[in-house]
Every structure is written in structure tokens, then in C-alpha cells.
Amino acid sequence: MRVKMKLAAAAMAVSATTASMAPAGAEELVLYCSPQIEWCNVMVEAFTRETGIDVLMTRKSSGETFAQIKAESANPRGDVWWGGTGDPHLQAAEEGLTEVYKSPLLPKLHDWAQRQAEQSGYRTVGIYAGALGFGYNSELLEQKGLPAPACWADLTNPALKNEVEIANPNSSGTSYTMLATMVQLMGEDKAFAYLKELHKNIAQYTKSGSAPIKDAARGEVTIGIVFQHDAVTQAVNGFPIVTVAPCEGTGYEIGSMSIIKGGPNPEAAKKFYDFALRADVQELAAKAKAYQVPSNTEAKAPPQAPDLSTIKLIDYDFKKYGSAEERTRLLKKWDAEIGSLAK
């Protein structure tokens, strides 16, 4: 469903199926949003308040959004894809689904965000970063007498059967990052052997990347494999969630933003793109309890955000694992060797 965010005295969400529902002559933007819905809403409200541009917003995970943009390529309906892991953004760039755009704010971004732009031929750009990891419900762990996991290897302990959740990498950028991380951390054969062992402990594969830690917070499962900032969000919300940076090392995401090629509102798209790269706008993440590290060097990360300098990060190869060939190959292999296994 698209949600039309229009500010009057207060923010209002109105269901919309087509842009024609807006007043005649009103400037519009069709936004595909992949982070948590609370952050999407904050961004939409702030942009509309500042520009007067009506926004039709759809929230889907990054894998789902990539699939939608590709399916709509003959008749693009979206203008901007904001957020979500960088790998599918890079694949969209490689397949010519997104537009080249160099924002005047590029020089203000961290090196990792600028490299993302350069690698894509300036068809996408980094807007935040976040490390992969997991979180566990400490109360459940204690009640069940389970050992506290500190490493990736700990998650294959037979005592954790049906106690772990992760998303499906076909729909979730978070889970694809985990798949690519394991391959880079262990080598492909050992990575898939690990994932087969981990499968024995998986309660379910969710559609959304952040769903596993939300389920852990509610006590529906004990451990959720997610980006660490998503676990922090649940802890800040008062749930007994402990965030873990795995001892072996871990991958990370560069959350990205792209202008969709042939979208209906190209000028509004550029306005949003520049807006989203501003330091003051990136600092709005804290209002939505989003604890990613912002890409603008002048933006202050929320104090609760994981400190990437203290986490053992692998040298994640974004160019390779964001390529159409490698991403398609790994997902196909996961489907055949992991997704097809019985539960």
C-alpha cells in the first residue's frame, strides 16, 4: 500500500493507489523506502514540511524493492529508492535501473559513502552504515538455561534448536549481507556448511530483515540475526535485548539511495536526494530511534549507535557482492542448498 504523507496542522497518513489523487498541479514524489517505517515517516514529514511536495511512500524491504523496480522498469512508477542495504542498489545500478546523479553534497560525505557512489557510476550513494550481528532476549535465555552466544559459531549449538531467526536473503538485504559475509569470512564451502548447520536452529525465515529481533523482543524467539542497530532499537524501547558483535568478525552495510530511471518526477527526486544527504536531515534518524551511522561527516550519530571502530569488520567487497552476477548466483545457491531444506 502507498501511504500519502501530507502535512496540515499535523501529519496525516492517507491511503493512495495513484498519484492522480493529489490536487491538480501539486508537485509530487513517489518514494520507495526500505528502512524501518518510523524513519520513513519522519523523512516524508520533514521533506513535505520543508518543500510542500506531496509524497506517495511505499515501505518494503530492500530485496522486495529491487524486485519491484525491476518489474516496473518498462513503466517506472517510483522516483527515489531511499535506504536499504547497498548490494541491491549496486545491482540496480549495474542493470541500468537507476539514474546518474552527482549531488553537490557528495564532498561532505564519508569516504565509504563516496566510494559507493563511485563504484556505481554515481547511480547510488551511501546514506548510512551499520554492522551485522545479532541480538538475544536475555530474560528468555536465562529462563531456558541457554548459553549466551558471543560468536557466529555459537549459533549452531544444538541447544538453540528453533531459538534463532533470520530473514530470507531473497527478500531481505540484511540476510543477503549475512550470506555474503559468511562467504567472505569463511570461504564459500565452509560458509554453506555453516548455514546448513545454522538451518537446524532456525525457527523461521522472515520476509523483513528487522523482523527477527522484533520477534525476539516480544519473546517469540530467543535470538535474531540482524544489523546491530536494529537490536539497539529494541533495547532502547525497553526490551531485554543484548546486542552482539560476533567474535570472528562481521560484515556491514552501506545503506544507499538511488534515483529510479524514468521516474515520473525527476526534479522532485533530485530535491529529495539532496535533502536526504544533509547533516541536519540525517540527524532526524534519532527521532525514529534509528541508530545507523550517518554518511554526512557533519552529522552526529546518536549516542546509542554502535561504534564501528570497536567492531571487528571484514573488508566487505561491495563491488563483487553487489554485482548482478554474484548476487544472483549466491541467492540461487542458497535456494538450492538452504532454502529447500525441510524444517
Secondary structure, 3 states (H helix, E strand, C coil): CEEEEEECCCEEEEEECCHHHCCCCCCEEEEEECCCHHHHHHHHHHHHHHHCCEEEEEECCHHHHHHHHHHCCCCCCCCEEECCCHHHHHHHHHCCCECCCCCCCHHHECHHHHHHHHHCCCCCEEEEEEEEEEEEEHHHHHHHCCCCCCCCHHHHCHHHCCCEEEECCCCCHHHHHHHHHHHHHHCHHHHHHHHHHHHCCEEEEECCCCHHHHHHHCCCCCEEEEEHHHHHHHHHCCCCEEEECCCCCECEEEEEEEEECCCCCHHHHHHHHHHHHCHHHHHHHHHHCCCCEECECCCCCCCCCCCHHHCCECCCCHHHHCCHHHHHHHHHHHHHHHHCCCC
